Amino acid sequence: MIAVSGTFHLARNESLLLLLLFLLLFPLSIFSEDEWFPEQLKNLIKPCQWEKRNLGTEFHTSVEVSAESTYPRLYGDGLLIEHVNKKLEGLANKVFKDFVDHEKHTQEEHNDDFGGCYLSYHLFPVQCLPNLISIYGFEFQHRACPHGWTHYEGRNFWQNKDTIVEISLSDLFLKKSDWCNFLLQYCVHHFKSTRYGYYASDDGYIPELEPEDLEIFVLSERELVIIFRSYRVGGWADGPDVIAIPYYKLKEFINPKGPLKELPVIISLF
């Protein structure tokens, strides 16, 4: 039997004190349990209401099975807020449902020597402007094996007049500029100069970064934050490998009419 609790929210008649306490302590409880949140983003989490789904441990399999999915419900109204809230709810529910369905119908016997089957999926708002919203997320799965896996994601939404787009990195920069090569060289130089991860080795494996390594990103107030896939630039860190590039270093490549124009720091640059 599967015990699943649905999404929950704070009742309207609960006191403001309880609401504030919940908003403060809930994110901190996630940080204390999980080590997949970049230090560069921990102080940027925005106020919001949290929705959560849990899978209980009552499950007919040879090992313990548990799952947790958390996502924000952003405050406010309007086309962008409505679109992003609906999108995040859909993403979190799909990840949760896919995991539960897989474990519910699988007939395989797990090796309990390697622990149980676990899902931890969380989404966080790190930028919430009227026309620009940036979301960081991570998903951890462990299926009774020696090692689990972690997937990071960055989702960035821009409202341009009456159109909402989920932007890619190329949308931030002038099309004919050499922004991609600049970013790749910047990252390599940073990792080499700080002797970070694999770049600390003088005779071992040194990654050659490619454009697809830059695909996961979020937009903070003053920096472009790039999050690398697990084991791409380092192999032993507990959290994601992250680099934060100040926007002023990207000025010559930024499209002044693109999504970054919504940031006050970009307005000052131009």
N, C-alpha and C positions, 0 to 999 in steps of 0.2 A: 504494500500500500504506500502511496506517495502522500506525504503531508505537505501541502503547499499553502502558504499564506499569500493573499493578494496584495496589491499595492495599498499603502496606507497614507494618510495625510493628517495634519493637525486640525482638529475640529475648530470651527470658527469661534466657539465660545470659550476656548481655552485662554488662559491669561497670557498677557504679553510677556510676562516673566518666563513662563514655561516655553513659549515660542523662542525667545532669545537664548535660553539655556540650551534648547535642542539644537538650534542653528550653530551654536558655539561648540558644543560637545560632539555632535555627530561627525563632522569632518575630522576632528581630532582623534576620534576612535578609529577611523579608517587609517589615518596616518600611523597610529601606534601599532596596528595589526599588519599593515602592508608596507613594504619598502620600495614600492614602485612609483612613488610620487617625487618628481624632481624637486630639489631644494629651490631652484629658480622660480617655481610656480606655487610653492606652499603658501606664500603670503598674498597671493593674488586671487584666491578663491572668493567668489562673489556671493552676497547674500541671496538665498533662494529657499524654496521649500523642497524637501527631499522626498522622493518616492522610492520604495524599497520592496523587493520580493525575496522571499526566503523559501528554500526547500528544506524540510525537516530531515531528520536522520532515520525515520521509519521507512525502510526501503528493503525490498527482498533481493538482496545480492550478497555476495560473499564478503564485501567490504563496506565501510561507512561511505555514504554518499551525501554530500551537502552542496548547496548552491546559494549564492547571494548576488543580486543585481540591484544596483543603486544608480539613480539618475536624478538630475535637478529639474524642478519645475520653476522656470524663471518668472519673476514678478513682472507685472505690467501687462499691457495689451498692445494691439497693433499687429500688422501683417507679419513682421519678422519674429516677434515673440511667439505668436501662435504657431508659425511654421516650425521654429526650432523646438518648441516644447513637444509638438507632435512627432517630429523626427527623432528626438532623443528617447521618447517613450517607446517608439517603434523599434529602435535599435536595441534598447535594453531588454525589452520583452522578447525579441527574437533570439538574442543570445541565450537568455534564460530558458526559453521554450525548447530551443534546439538541444541544449544540454540535457534537460529533463527528459525529453522524448527519447534521446539516445540511450540514457541510462535505464529508462523505463522498459524499453523494448529489447535491449541487448541481452543475449543469452550466454555471453561469455563469463567464465569464472575468473575473477581477478585474483592476482597473487597478493594476499594480504601482507606479505613481507615488505611490500613497497607502499603500504598505507592505503588510503581510500581514494575516492573520486571527488574532486572539489572544483567548484567554479567560483571565481570572484571577479565581478565585472562592475566597474565604477566609472561614471562620467562626472566631470567637474567643469563649471564655468570659470574661465580665467579672464574673459573680456566681455563686457556687456554694455555696448554703446547703442544708441538709437538705431543705427544702421549697420552695426558690425558686432557679431558675437563669435567668440572663440571658445572651443571646448576641448579639454584634454581628457583622455580616457585610457584605461588599461584593462586588459582581460588576462586572468591567470587561470589555467586549467591543469589539473593533475589527475591522471587516470590510472592509479595503482601501478605506477611504473617508477623506475629510479629517479627520473627527473620530470618536472612539469615544464610548461612553456608559457611565455608571457608575450602578449601582443599589445603594442601601444598604438594610440590613434590620436590624431588632431583633426578636428572638424571646425571649419571656419565659414561663417555665413555672412553674406553681404546683401543688403537691400539697396539696389540701384534704381531709384524712382519706384516703379511698381513691380519690379522684378527681383526675385530672391535667388541667389546662386550660392552653391557651396564651392568656394573658390579653391583653386590649386595654387601652387607657389608661383607659377608663371604669370598669374593674374596680377601679381603685385608689382611687376617690373615692366619697363619699356621693352617692347617686343624685339627690337633690333639691338638691344644692349647685350653685353657679355656677362649678364648677371650670374648665370649658372657656373661658368668657369671661375668667376670671382668667389662664389660661395664655396665651391669645392676646394680651391686653393686656400681660402681663409680657414676652413675646417682642418685641413691637413697641417697647415702651419701651426695652428693652435694646438692640435694634439701632439705634434712633434716637439714644439717648444715647451709644453708642459709635461712631456713624456707620459702621456695618458694612455692607458690600456695597452693595446698591441704596439703602440708607437714608442713605448718605453724600451722595447727590445732593440739591441744594436745589430743582432744577426738573425733574428727570427722573422716571423711573418709580419709584414707591414701591409695593411689593406690599401688598395687603390680605390678610392671612393668614386662612385658613379652617380649620375643625376638622380636615379631612383632612390639613392640613399638619403635624399633631401626631401622626400615626399611627405613625411610626417612632421607637421609644424603647428605651432600655435602663435598667436599674436598677443604679446603683453603690451603694457602701456609704452615701454621704451625700447623693447627688443624683439627681434624675430627669434623665436626659440625653436630649434630643430631637434627632433628626438630620433635617435637612430635605432634601427631594429636590433634586437638582442644579438649579442656576439658579433656585431659588425665592426665595432672599433674597440671593444673590450670584452673580455670573457669571464671576468670574475667579480664584477661589481654586483651589489645587491639590487640596485635600482637601474633605471634607464640611463643610457649614455646621452648627454644633452649638451648642446652648445647654444649660448645666447649671444646674438650679434646685435649691437646697438644700431638703431635705424640710421643714425648720422653717418655710419660707415658705409651705408648702402645708398646714400643720397643720390649719387649719379645714376643709379639704376632704377630707382623707384618711379613708378608711373604716378605723376601728381594727380591724375584723374581716376586712379584705380581705388581699390578698397582701402588702402592705407591712408587715404585723404581724410578718413573719419577720425583718425587719431590726432589729438591736440598737438603731440610732439611733431608730427609730420607737417601740420599746418605751420608751425614755427620754423621748420627747416626750409620751407619754400616761401 
